[in-house]
């Protein structure tokens, strides 16, 4: 009986000792994972594409050059607001992120050509323009619908965007 009790005690103690020490290894693995995750997070850009400033990119489409006058054409603004309210408000709000980005202060972040090409040629822009691709990803893969606006309508919308501060 004493031998059985001693044998059982030795087995029990060895079982306890063999199970110990794994907690430290698990903690080390968790800490290593946290460190690598933190390093990856640090390398990613913290500025979303909708806030990125790119005043060199003209986009892909029919508009290659556009010079905006210093004064804002109020007649174009009125027409642009009408077009925006009719065609764009399903996805865009002027002052906040919705299905698509807000156009407020847009010309502080994009060239007029890029804006016009995005309005006139959204399908090709999303395929070929890196910024448009990044915006597509930021907005959960919701592509901008091609509203088949004329250049005159798109220019009016752009003029309206100039007034959004």
Secondary structure per residue as TSV (DSSP state, phi and psi in degrees):
chain	resnum	aa	ss	phi	psi
A	1	X	-	360.0	-43.5
A	2	X	H	-63.8	-38.5
A	3	X	H	-65.9	-41.0
A	4	X	H	-64.3	-42.4
A	5	X	H	-64.9	-43.7
A	6	X	H	-64.0	-43.5
A	7	X	H	-62.6	-43.0
A	8	X	H	-63.2	-41.2
A	9	X	H	-64.4	-44.4
A	10	X	H	-62.4	-43.3
A	11	X	H	-63.2	-42.5
A	12	X	H	-65.0	-44.6
A	13	X	H	-64.8	-43.6
A	14	X	H	-66.3	-34.7
A	15	X	H	-64.5	-43.4
A	16	X	H	-63.7	-42.2
A	17	X	H	-68.0	-36.0
A	18	X	H	-71.1	-27.3
A	19	X	H	-83.4	-20.8
A	20	X	T	-74.4	161.2
A	21	X	T	90.8	-16.8
A	22	X	H	-75.5	-24.6
A	23	X	H	-59.8	-41.2
A	24	X	H	-64.4	-40.7
A	25	X	H	-64.3	-41.5
A	26	X	H	-63.3	-42.8
A	27	X	H	-63.4	-40.0
A	28	X	H	-62.2	-43.3
A	29	X	H	-62.9	-42.5
A	30	X	H	-63.2	-42.8
A	31	X	H	-65.0	-39.4
A	32	X	H	-63.8	-41.8
A	33	X	H	-62.8	-42.2
A	34	X	H	-61.5	-43.1
A	35	X	H	-63.5	-44.7
A	36	X	H	-68.5	-35.8
A	37	X	H	-65.8	-42.1
A	38	X	H	-64.1	-38.9
A	39	X	H	-65.1	-41.1
A	40	X	H	-63.9	-41.3
A	41	X	H	-64.5	-34.6
A	42	X	H	-68.1	-32.5
A	43	X	H	-78.2	-22.8
A	44	X	S	-74.1	148.4
A	45	X	-	-70.0	137.4
A	46	X	-	-93.0	-8.6
A	47	X	S	-92.1	120.8
A	48	X	-	-69.7	155.6
A	49	X	T	-55.9	-33.1
A	50	X	T	-68.0	-19.5
A	51	X	T	-104.6	-7.1
A	52	X	-	-66.0	136.8
A	53	X	-	-98.2	121.6
A	54	X	B	-139.6	96.2
A	55	X	S	-102.1	22.2
A	56	X	S	-116.0	-30.7
A	57	X	-	-73.5	125.2
A	58	X	-	-101.1	-3.2
A	59	X	-	79.8	-171.5
A	60	X	S	-121.3	121.4
A	61	X	S	157.3	-164.9
A	62	X	S	-74.0	-19.4
A	63	X	-	-94.0	111.5
A	64	X	-	-105.1	-24.1
A	65	X	-	-150.6	135.7
A	66	X	-	-152.6	122.7
A	67	X	-	-109.4	123.4
A	68	X	-	-89.9	136.1
A	69	X	-	-69.6	161.4
A	70	X	S	-67.1	-34.6
A	71	X	S	-94.3	147.2
A	72	X	-	-89.7	131.4
A	73	X	-	-82.3	107.6
A	74	X	H	-65.9	-31.6
A	75	X	H	-65.3	-41.3
A	76	X	H	-66.4	-36.0
A	77	X	H	-61.4	-44.9
A	78	X	H	-61.8	-46.4
A	79	X	H	-65.7	-41.3
A	80	X	H	-62.4	-40.6
A	81	X	H	-64.2	-40.6
A	82	X	H	-61.1	-46.4
A	83	X	H	-63.3	-45.5
A	84	X	H	-60.1	-47.9
A	85	X	H	-62.3	-35.2
A	86	X	H	-80.0	-41.5
A	87	X	H	-106.5	-20.1
A	88	X	T	-115.7	-20.7
A	89	X	T	-71.9	-8.6
A	90	X	T	-66.0	-28.3
A	91	X	T	-121.6	-18.6
A	92	X	-	-123.1	140.1
A	93	X	-	-113.9	142.6
A	94	X	S	-63.7	-33.3
A	95	X	S	-117.4	3.8
A	96	X	S	-152.0	157.8
A	97	X	-	-65.4	134.9
A	98	X	S	-134.6	-129.0
A	99	X	S	-69.7	-34.4
A	100	X	S	-122.3	173.1
A	101	X	-	-70.7	157.4
A	102	X	-	-79.1	137.6
A	103	X	-	-83.3	-1.4
A	104	X	T	-60.0	131.1
A	105	X	T	58.2	26.0
A	106	X	G	-60.4	-39.5
A	107	X	G	-75.4	-2.7
A	108	X	G	-84.3	-15.3
A	109	X	T	-114.2	-22.5
A	110	X	B	-132.3	156.8
A	111	X	-	-77.7	154.3
A	112	X	H	-59.0	-36.7
A	113	X	H	-62.7	-42.4
A	114	X	H	-62.5	-43.9
A	115	X	H	-62.1	-47.9
A	116	X	H	-61.4	-43.9
A	117	X	H	-65.4	-35.4
A	118	X	H	-66.8	-38.3
A	119	X	H	-71.3	-43.1
A	120	X	H	-83.4	-26.9
A	121	X	-	-138.9	51.9
A	122	X	H	-64.7	-33.0
A	123	X	H	-64.0	-49.8
A	124	X	H	-70.5	-34.6
A	125	X	H	-59.7	-44.9
A	126	X	H	-67.2	-28.1
A	127	X	H	-80.6	-36.3
A	128	X	H	-115.1	-23.3
A	129	X	-	-93.2	123.4
A	130	X	H	-62.0	-36.2
A	131	X	H	-69.6	-41.4
A	132	X	H	-63.8	-38.2
A	133	X	H	-62.3	-44.2
A	134	X	H	-64.9	-38.5
A	135	X	H	-64.4	-38.8
A	136	X	H	-58.2	-42.9
A	137	X	H	-69.2	-40.2
A	138	X	H	-61.5	-37.2
A	139	X	T	-99.1	40.2
A	140	X	T	55.3	34.8
A	141	X	T	74.7	15.8
A	142	X	-	-86.4	102.5
A	143	X	-	-72.8	151.7
A	144	X	-	-72.2	131.2
A	145	X	-	-74.0	139.4
A	146	X	-	-80.2	110.9
A	147	X	-	-88.2	2.0
A	148	X	-	53.0	45.5
A	149	X	-	-75.5	152.6
A	150	X	-	-78.8	165.7
A	151	X	H	-61.4	-36.2
A	152	X	H	-64.3	-43.8
A	153	X	H	-65.2	-42.9
A	154	X	H	-63.4	-39.2
A	155	X	H	-66.1	-35.7
A	156	X	H	-66.4	-40.8
A	157	X	H	-62.8	-42.3
A	158	X	H	-60.4	-41.8
A	159	X	H	-63.4	-39.4
A	160	X	H	-61.8	-42.5
A	161	X	H	-60.2	-32.0
A	162	X	H	-61.2	-25.6
A	163	X	H	-87.3	-12.1
A	164	X	-	-82.5	106.6
A	165	X	-	-109.6	360.0
